[in-house]
Amino acid sequence: MGFAERLRALREDNDEKQSDIARLLNVSGSMISFYENGVHFPRDEKMLLKIAEHFDVSMDYLFGLTDIPNYKRIKSVMNDMEKLPPDAVDRIVDFVEYVKFCEKR
């Protein structure tokens, strides 16, 4: 899923109209339609950042480079894990491996 599809999905998941995003970005509603249909792409990096911040997603997610919307939660968990004793970290790693195994089936 690329930028156009992600933008549309994020907007729809957020129950927003193209006109809502257009106002946020100070562009026309038709420009948002062009973005969502892959006709045009925002060339202003500040606009892209505003979109990512508005939907609380990473730029990598917005561009379709990852399926993880926001790394903040993962970073928070990693910070918490650094405070745990080694045996607790080992149990967490084992659990993650177990979940990965179950997902492959």
C-alpha positions in Angstrom: 0.0 0.0 0.0 1.5 3.3 -1.1 1.0 6.9 -0.1 -2.3 7.4 -2.0 -3.9 4.3 -0.5 -2.6 5.1 3.0 -3.9 8.7 2.9 -7.4 7.6 1.9 -7.4 4.8 4.5 -6.2 7.0 7.3 -8.7 9.7 6.4 -11.6 7.3 6.2 -10.6 5.5 9.4 -10.6 8.9 11.1 -14.1 9.6 9.7 -12.8 12.7 7.9 -13.8 14.2 4.6 -11.4 15.2 1.9 -12.4 18.8 2.7 -11.3 18.4 6.3 -7.8 17.4 5.2 -7.8 20.1 2.5 -8.4 22.7 5.2 -5.7 21.2 7.4 -3.2 21.4 4.5 -4.5 24.7 3.1 -5.2 23.1 -0.4 -8.3 22.4 -2.4 -10.5 19.4 -1.9 -9.7 18.3 -5.4 -6.0 18.3 -4.6 -6.7 15.8 -1.8 -8.6 13.7 -4.3 -5.6 13.9 -6.6 -3.3 12.7 -3.8 -5.6 9.8 -2.9 -5.9 8.7 -6.5 -2.1 8.9 -7.1 -2.4 11.8 -9.7 -0.3 14.2 -7.6 2.0 13.8 -4.7 2.7 16.5 -2.0 6.1 18.0 -2.8 6.3 20.1 0.4 8.0 18.1 3.2 6.2 20.3 5.8 2.8 19.2 4.3 3.9 15.5 4.5 4.9 16.0 8.1 1.6 17.7 8.9 -0.2 14.7 7.4 1.8 12.3 9.5 1.4 14.3 12.7 -2.4 14.7 12.1 -2.9 10.9 11.8 -0.2 10.1 14.4 1.7 7.9 12.0 5.4 7.7 11.0 6.6 8.9 7.6 7.6 5.3 6.8 4.0 4.2 7.4 2.7 7.1 5.3 4.9 6.1 2.4 4.1 2.4 2.7 7.6 1.4 3.8 6.2 -0.3 6.9 2.9 -1.6 8.2 3.6 -0.3 11.7 1.7 3.0 12.0 3.8 4.4 14.8 7.0 3.3 16.5 6.4 5.4 19.6 4.7 2.4 21.4 7.4 0.1 20.4 10.1 2.5 21.6 8.2 2.9 24.9 8.1 -0.9 25.4 11.9 -1.1 24.6 12.6 1.6 27.2 10.5 -0.4 29.7 12.4 -3.6 28.9 15.7 -2.0 29.6 14.6 -1.6 33.2 13.7 -5.2 33.6 16.0 -8.0 34.9 17.6 -10.2 32.2 15.3 -13.2 33.0 12.2 -11.1 32.4 13.6 -9.9 29.1 14.3 -13.5 28.1 10.7 -14.4 28.9 9.4 -11.5 26.8 11.7 -12.5 23.9 10.5 -16.1 24.2 6.9 -14.9 24.1 7.5 -12.8 21.0 9.1 -15.9 19.3 6.1 -18.0 20.2 3.6 -15.4 18.8 5.7 -15.3 15.5 5.5 -19.1 15.3 1.8 -19.1 15.9 1.3 -16.4 13.2 3.1 -18.5 10.6 0.6 -21.3 11.0 
